[in-house]
Amino acid sequence: MLTVGPGVWHKTLKNVGNEKCTLTWNMARKLKNLKNEKGTL
């Protein structure tokens, strides 16, 4: 088993969290755009 410092773990977790945030953010934006397009049609 690898022994990694807590700082490295914290950084990794933070990056994963940020990626999840951007994914959900992008999905929300896409949904919003779709709704807007349907509204203009």
N, C-alpha and C positions, 0 to 999 in steps of 0.2 A: 504494500500500500504506500502511496506517495504521501509524504508529509509536506503540506503546503502551508505557508504562513497565513494567518487570518486576514492579512491585508489583501493577499492575492484572491482569496475566496470572496472577500467583500467586493473587490473590483469586478470579479466575474459575475457575481449575483447582480450587481448594479447594472452591468452591461446587458445581461439577460432581461432584467426588468425594463430597461430602456427600449430594447428591441420589441418587447411585448407591447409597450405603450405606443410605439410608432406603428406597429401592425394594426392595433385596434383603432388608432387615430386615422390611418389610411383607409381602413374599412369604413369607418364612420363617414369620412369625407366622400368616398365613392358612393355610399348609400344616399348621402345628401345630394350629390350631383345627379344621381338617377332620379330622385324625387323631383328635383328642379327641372330636369329635362322633360319628365312626364307632365309637369305642370304647364310647360310652354307649348307642348304638342297640341 
